[in-house]
Amino acid sequence: MSTPAVVKAKRFLVNRIIDQAKRANVPLTEVETCMLAFAPGSASPAEYEAAAVFERDFDKEKYEAKISRLFQDVYATDKSLARAEVWEQSLDALVHEDIYLALIIRRIGLRQAPVPWYLPELRSLRQYLTLIIMVSAGILIAFTPIGVRLVPDPFLRVFLVLCCWATPWLLSKIARGHTEEEIDAGEDSAQAK
């Protein structure tokens, strides 16, 4: 079941694409227009019939290319006219929806496909990659026979383990310091203007 925000977002985006098609003299058939808002979970019998006609009579790749071009053109136009906020709200509302237009939006690259709750986001994994590697290296050196063979001196081994475990903390401090410097520099240049 669609929420009012999803219905409003879908109506807004579909209307913007149809308006752009009229301005650009790109013909859209009734079936093509219907497919923009097609959602398998909530489709009416008439919408399923239009989807069957679309599958049988239309080239899906050409249709998606045409809609993508119209979408990108109207999106760029509206952003230049300071209407980006409405677009962002609409795109955010549709990102998790199972409608054909949301699939096209993801293919354009304006929004990413939702990640299942049980899978970590790759961005967060990349953020913690140094931590994972250095802690693993410290464990390898401290608690395995490989570590004893690589570093036979126990004091040196403890020192290396502490260095491995402290490295992610030091790197985060350095990165945070650079970020604060960039923010300060941005504020200084804004004040100078």
CORTA-V199837 format. One line per field, one symbol per residue. ss: DSSP state (A for helix, B for strand, O for the rest). Layout:
ss=???
This chain:
ss=OOOAAAAAAAAAAAAAAAAAAAAOOOOOOAAAAAAAOOOOOOOOAAAAAAAAAAAAAOOAAAAAAAAAAAAAAAAAAAAAOOOAAAAAAAAAAAOOOOOAAAAAAAAAOOOOOOOOOOOOOAAAAAAOAAAAAAAAAAAAAAAOAAAAAAOOOAAAAAAAAAAAAAAAAAAAAAAAAAAAAAAAAAAAAAAAO
